Amino acid sequence: MGGGSHCAGRVEGYDQGEWRTVGTSDWNQRDVAAVVCRQLGCGSSVSVPPGNTTRGFRVSCSGSESSLRECSRSYDLLPGLTVICSDLLVQPDIFLTDPMGGVSRGHQGPEMFRGYNFTITCSTQPQYPGGSFLLTFTGSNIQQIQPAVNHSAAFLFPAADDSHQGNYICVYDNYVFSHSFSSESELLSLTITGN
């Protein structure tokens, strides 16, 4: 709760008919955080910032459990657990547009006619402000970086030719909760065809 993502924030658990704060002792924080990130499908634990003291339940884990249900618990007044996991950012989207109608759908993905302008747009959900997009192109190892404006960036390509054929990936980078995070889009495979 309260982290802007299901992979970061205050940990709560549904117990005896109500949502309660989950906490743990200092020596067990990393193990419990590892279980929380694993249970949420959010990678590994990056940080465990201090939480506020509140009434909830104390959890003790060895770190190898697949969910908090497998850990022991007791009721206590303790600092609530806040966890930041490595898969904090949602996967960005990548798509191709062209203003002149030079793109068509092929069997392997989009096909672009030679000589037409096209744009590859990277975007993400409005999760956190700022950040930047890195567009990588595997055809010639070209990389371009642009700041995220309204959670997206447009990369313009004039006059498509054979050098533009290949695979493109958007990588969204952002500095959140005093850590750098990144998330990679699916692959966009572009084919260049005759006029």
Contacts in CASP RR format, 6 or more apart in sequence:
PFRMAT RR
TARGET T0000
AUTHOR 0000-0000-0000
METHOD contacts of the structure
MODEL  1
MGGGSHCAGRVEGYDQGEWRTVGTSDWNQRDVAAVVCRQLGCGSSVSVPP
GNTTRGFRVSCSGSESSLRECSRSYDLLPGLTVICSDLLVQPDIFLTDPM
GGVSRGHQGPEMFRGYNFTITCSTQPQYPGGSFLLTFTGSNIQQIQPAVN
HSAAFLFPAADDSHQGNYICVYDNYVFSHSFSSESELLSLTITGN
1 9 0 8 1.000
1 10 0 8 1.000
1 11 0 8 1.000
1 12 0 8 1.000
2 9 0 8 1.000
2 10 0 8 1.000
3 9 0 8 1.000
3 10 0 8 1.000
4 127 0 8 1.000
4 128 0 8 1.000
5 88 0 8 1.000
5 89 0 8 1.000
5 90 0 8 1.000
5 127 0 8 1.000
6 40 0 8 1.000
6 42 0 8 1.000
7 37 0 8 1.000
7 40 0 8 1.000
7 41 0 8 1.000
7 42 0 8 1.000
7 43 0 8 1.000
7 84 0 8 1.000
7 85 0 8 1.000
7 86 0 8 1.000
7 87 0 8 1.000
7 88 0 8 1.000
8 83 0 8 1.000
8 84 0 8 1.000
8 85 0 8 1.000
8 88 0 8 1.000
8 176 0 8 1.000
8 177 0 8 1.000
9 82 0 8 1.000
9 83 0 8 1.000
9 84 0 8 1.000
10 21 0 8 1.000
10 51 0 8 1.000
10 80 0 8 1.000
10 81 0 8 1.000
10 82 0 8 1.000
11 21 0 8 1.000
11 22 0 8 1.000
11 23 0 8 1.000
11 36 0 8 1.000
11 80 0 8 1.000
11 81 0 8 1.000
11 82 0 8 1.000
11 83 0 8 1.000
12 19 0 8 1.000
12 20 0 8 1.000
12 21 0 8 1.000
12 22 0 8 1.000
13 19 0 8 1.000
13 20 0 8 1.000
13 22 0 8 1.000
13 57 0 8 1.000
13 68 0 8 1.000
14 20 0 8 1.000
15 57 0 8 1.000
15 73 0 8 1.000
20 55 0 8 1.000
20 56 0 8 1.000
20 57 0 8 1.000
21 54 0 8 1.000
21 55 0 8 1.000
21 56 0 8 1.000
21 57 0 8 1.000
21 80 0 8 1.000
21 81 0 8 1.000
22 32 0 8 1.000
22 36 0 8 1.000
22 56 0 8 1.000
22 57 0 8 1.000
22 59 0 8 1.000
22 68 0 8 1.000
22 80 0 8 1.000
22 81 0 8 1.000
23 32 0 8 1.000
23 56 0 8 1.000
23 57 0 8 1.000
23 58 0 8 1.000
23 59 0 8 1.000
23 78 0 8 1.000
23 79 0 8 1.000
23 80 0 8 1.000
23 81 0 8 1.000
24 32 0 8 1.000
24 58 0 8 1.000
24 59 0 8 1.000
24 60 0 8 1.000
24 61 0 8 1.000
24 78 0 8 1.000
24 81 0 8 1.000
25 58 0 8 1.000
25 60 0 8 1.000
25 78 0 8 1.000
28 59 0 8 1.000
28 60 0 8 1.000
28 61 0 8 1.000
29 48 0 8 1.000
29 81 0 8 1.000
30 45 0 8 1.000
30 48 0 8 1.000
31 61 0 8 1.000
31 62 0 8 1.000
31 63 0 8 1.000
32 59 0 8 1.000
32 60 0 8 1.000
32 61 0 8 1.000
32 63 0 8 1.000
32 68 0 8 1.000
32 71 0 8 1.000
32 81 0 8 1.000
33 45 0 8 1.000
33 48 0 8 1.000
33 81 0 8 1.000
33 83 0 8 1.000
34 44 0 8 1.000
34 45 0 8 1.000
34 61 0 8 1.000
34 63 0 8 1.000
35 61 0 8 1.000
35 63 0 8 1.000
35 65 0 8 1.000
35 66 0 8 1.000
35 67 0 8 1.000
35 68 0 8 1.000
35 70 0 8 1.000
35 71 0 8 1.000
36 45 0 8 1.000
36 68 0 8 1.000
36 81 0 8 1.000
36 83 0 8 1.000
36 85 0 8 1.000
37 43 0 8 1.000
37 44 0 8 1.000
37 45 0 8 1.000
37 83 0 8 1.000
37 85 0 8 1.000
37 86 0 8 1.000
37 87 0 8 1.000
38 65 0 8 1.000
38 66 0 8 1.000
38 67 0 8 1.000
39 66 0 8 1.000
39 67 0 8 1.000
39 68 0 8 1.000
40 85 0 8 1.000
41 85 0 8 1.000
41 87 0 8 1.000
42 85 0 8 1.000
42 86 0 8 1.000
42 87 0 8 1.000
42 88 0 8 1.000
43 85 0 8 1.000
43 86 0 8 1.000
43 87 0 8 1.000
44 85 0 8 1.000
44 86 0 8 1.000
45 83 0 8 1.000
45 84 0 8 1.000
45 85 0 8 1.000
45 86 0 8 1.000
46 84 0 8 1.000
46 85 0 8 1.000
46 86 0 8 1.000
46 88 0 8 1.000
46 179 0 8 1.000
47 83 0 8 1.000
47 84 0 8 1.000
47 177 0 8 1.000
47 178 0 8 1.000
47 179 0 8 1.000
48 81 0 8 1.000
48 82 0 8 1.000
48 83 0 8 1.000
48 84 0 8 1.000
49 82 0 8 1.000
49 84 0 8 1.000
49 177 0 8 1.000
50 79 0 8 1.000
50 82 0 8 1.000
51 79 0 8 1.000
51 80 0 8 1.000
51 81 0 8 1.000
51 82 0 8 1.000
52 79 0 8 1.000
52 80 0 8 1.000
53 77 0 8 1.000
53 78 0 8 1.000
53 79 0 8 1.000
53 80 0 8 1.000
54 77 0 8 1.000
54 78 0 8 1.000
54 79 0 8 1.000
54 80 0 8 1.000
55 75 0 8 1.000
55 76 0 8 1.000
55 77 0 8 1.000
56 75 0 8 1.000
56 76 0 8 1.000
56 77 0 8 1.000
56 78 0 8 1.000
56 80 0 8 1.000
57 73 0 8 1.000
57 74 0 8 1.000
57 75 0 8 1.000
57 76 0 8 1.000
58 73 0 8 1.000
58 74 0 8 1.000
58 75 0 8 1.000
58 76 0 8 1.000
58 78 0 8 1.000
59 68 0 8 1.000
59 71 0 8 1.000
59 72 0 8 1.000
59 73 0 8 1.000
59 81 0 8 1.000
60 71 0 8 1.000
60 72 0 8 1.000
60 73 0 8 1.000
61 68 0 8 1.000
61 70 0 8 1.000
61 71 0 8 1.000
61 72 0 8 1.000
62 71 0 8 1.000
65 71 0 8 1.000
84 177 0 8 1.000
84 179 0 8 1.000
86 181 0 8 1.000
87 183 0 8 1.000
88 176 0 8 1.000
88 177 0 8 1.000
88 181 0 8 1.000
89 124 0 8 1.000
89 127 0 8 1.000
89 128 0 8 1.000
89 172 0 8 1.000
89 174 0 8 1.000
89 176 0 8 1.000
89 181 0 8 1.000
89 182 0 8 1.000
89 183 0 8 1.000
90 124 0 8 1.000
90 125 0 8 1.000
90 127 0 8 1.000
90 183 0 8 1.000
91 183 0 8 1.000
91 184 0 8 1.000
91 185 0 8 1.000
91 186 0 8 1.000
92 122 0 8 1.000
92 123 0 8 1.000
92 124 0 8 1.000
92 133 0 8 1.000
92 170 0 8 1.000
92 171 0 8 1.000
92 172 0 8 1.000
92 183 0 8 1.000
92 184 0 8 1.000
92 185 0 8 1.000
93 122 0 8 1.000
93 123 0 8 1.000
93 124 0 8 1.000
93 170 0 8 1.000
93 185 0 8 1.000
94 120 0 8 1.000
94 121 0 8 1.000
94 122 0 8 1.000
94 168 0 8 1.000
94 169 0 8 1.000
94 170 0 8 1.000
94 185 0 8 1.000
94 186 0 8 1.000
94 188 0 8 1.000
95 120 0 8 1.000
95 121 0 8 1.000
95 123 0 8 1.000
95 188 0 8 1.000
96 103 0 8 1.000
96 110 0 8 1.000
96 112 0 8 1.000
96 118 0 8 1.000
96 119 0 8 1.000
96 120 0 8 1.000
96 121 0 8 1.000
96 188 0 8 1.000
96 190 0 8 1.000
97 103 0 8 1.000
97 118 0 8 1.000
97 119 0 8 1.000
97 121 0 8 1.000
98 112 0 8 1.000
98 116 0 8 1.000
98 117 0 8 1.000
98 118 0 8 1.000
98 119 0 8 1.000
99 117 0 8 1.000
99 119 0 8 1.000
100 116 0 8 1.000
100 117 0 8 1.000
101 116 0 8 1.000
102 112 0 8 1.000
102 113 0 8 1.000
102 116 0 8 1.000
102 118 0 8 1.000
103 110 0 8 1.000
103 111 0 8 1.000
103 112 0 8 1.000
103 113 0 8 1.000
103 116 0 8 1.000
103 118 0 8 1.000
104 110 0 8 1.000
104 111 0 8 1.000
104 113 0 8 1.000
104 193 0 8 1.000
105 111 0 8 1.000
106 191 0 8 1.000
108 189 0 8 1.000
108 191 0 8 1.000
109 189 0 8 1.000
109 190 0 8 1.000
109 191 0 8 1.000
110 188 0 8 1.000
110 189 0 8 1.000
110 190 0 8 1.000
110 191 0 8 1.000
111 190 0 8 1.000
111 191 0 8 1.000
111 192 0 8 1.000
111 193 0 8 1.000
112 118 0 8 1.000
112 160 0 8 1.000
112 164 0 8 1.000
112 190 0 8 1.000
112 191 0 8 1.000
112 192 0 8 1.000
112 193 0 8 1.000
113 160 0 8 1.000
113 192 0 8 1.000
113 193 0 8 1.000
113 194 0 8 1.000
113 195 0 8 1.000
114 159 0 8 1.000
114 160 0 8 1.000
114 161 0 8 1.000
114 162 0 8 1.000
114 192 0 8 1.000
114 193 0 8 1.000
114 194 0 8 1.000
114 195 0 8 1.000
115 159 0 8 1.000
115 160 0 8 1.000
115 161 0 8 1.000
115 195 0 8 1.000
116 159 0 8 1.000
116 160 0 8 1.000
117 156 0 8 1.000
117 157 0 8 1.000
117 158 0 8 1.000
117 159 0 8 1.000
117 160 0 8 1.000
118 157 0 8 1.000
118 160 0 8 1.000
118 164 0 8 1.000
119 154 0 8 1.000
119 155 0 8 1.000
119 156 0 8 1.000
119 157 0 8 1.000
120 135 0 8 1.000
120 154 0 8 1.000
120 155 0 8 1.000
120 157 0 8 1.000
120 168 0 8 1.000
120 170 0 8 1.000
120 188 0 8 1.000
121 152 0 8 1.000
121 153 0 8 1.000
121 154 0 8 1.000
121 155 0 8 1.000
122 133 0 8 1.000
122 135 0 8 1.000
122 152 0 8 1.000
122 153 0 8 1.000
122 155 0 8 1.000
122 170 0 8 1.000
122 172 0 8 1.000
122 185 0 8 1.000
123 151 0 8 1.000
123 152 0 8 1.000
123 153 0 8 1.000
124 148 0 8 1.000
124 151 0 8 1.000
124 152 0 8 1.000
124 172 0 8 1.000
124 183 0 8 1.000
125 151 0 8 1.000
126 151 0 8 1.000
127 151 0 8 1.000
128 174 0 8 1.000
128 176 0 8 1.000
130 147 0 8 1.000
130 148 0 8 1.000
130 174 0 8 1.000
131 147 0 8 1.000
131 148 0 8 1.000
131 172 0 8 1.000
131 173 0 8 1.000
131 174 0 8 1.000
131 175 0 8 1.000
132 145 0 8 1.000
132 146 0 8 1.000
132 147 0 8 1.000
132 148 0 8 1.000
132 153 0 8 1.000
132 172 0 8 1.000
132 173 0 8 1.000
132 174 0 8 1.000
133 145 0 8 1.000
133 146 0 8 1.000
133 147 0 8 1.000
133 148 0 8 1.000
133 152 0 8 1.000
133 153 0 8 1.000
133 170 0 8 1.000
133 171 0 8 1.000
133 172 0 8 1.000
133 173 0 8 1.000
134 143 0 8 1.000
134 144 0 8 1.000
134 145 0 8 1.000
134 170 0 8 1.000
134 171 0 8 1.000
134 173 0 8 1.000
135 143 0 8 1.000
135 144 0 8 1.000
135 145 0 8 1.000
135 146 0 8 1.000
135 153 0 8 1.000
135 155 0 8 1.000
135 168 0 8 1.000
135 169 0 8 1.000
135 170 0 8 1.000
135 171 0 8 1.000
136 142 0 8 1.000
136 143 0 8 1.000
136 168 0 8 1.000
136 169 0 8 1.000
136 171 0 8 1.000
137 143 0 8 1.000
137 166 0 8 1.000
137 167 0 8 1.000
137 168 0 8 1.000
138 166 0 8 1.000
138 167 0 8 1.000
138 168 0 8 1.000
138 169 0 8 1.000
139 165 0 8 1.000
139 166 0 8 1.000
139 167 0 8 1.000
140 163 0 8 1.000
144 155 0 8 1.000
146 153 0 8 1.000
146 154 0 8 1.000
146 155 0 8 1.000
147 153 0 8 1.000
148 172 0 8 1.000
148 174 0 8 1.000
157 164 0 8 1.000
160 192 0 8 1.000
161 192 0 8 1.000
162 192 0 8 1.000
164 190 0 8 1.000
164 192 0 8 1.000
165 190 0 8 1.000
165 191 0 8 1.000
165 192 0 8 1.000
166 189 0 8 1.000
166 190 0 8 1.000
166 191 0 8 1.000
167 187 0 8 1.000
167 188 0 8 1.000
167 189 0 8 1.000
167 190 0 8 1.000
168 187 0 8 1.000
168 188 0 8 1.000
168 189 0 8 1.000
168 190 0 8 1.000
169 184 0 8 1.000
169 185 0 8 1.000
169 186 0 8 1.000
169 187 0 8 1.000
169 188 0 8 1.000
170 184 0 8 1.000
170 185 0 8 1.000
171 182 0 8 1.000
171 183 0 8 1.000
171 184 0 8 1.000
171 185 0 8 1.000
172 182 0 8 1.000
172 183 0 8 1.000
172 184 0 8 1.000
172 185 0 8 1.000
173 180 0 8 1.000
173 181 0 8 1.000
173 182 0 8 1.000
174 180 0 8 1.000
174 181 0 8 1.000
174 182 0 8 1.000
175 181 0 8 1.000
END
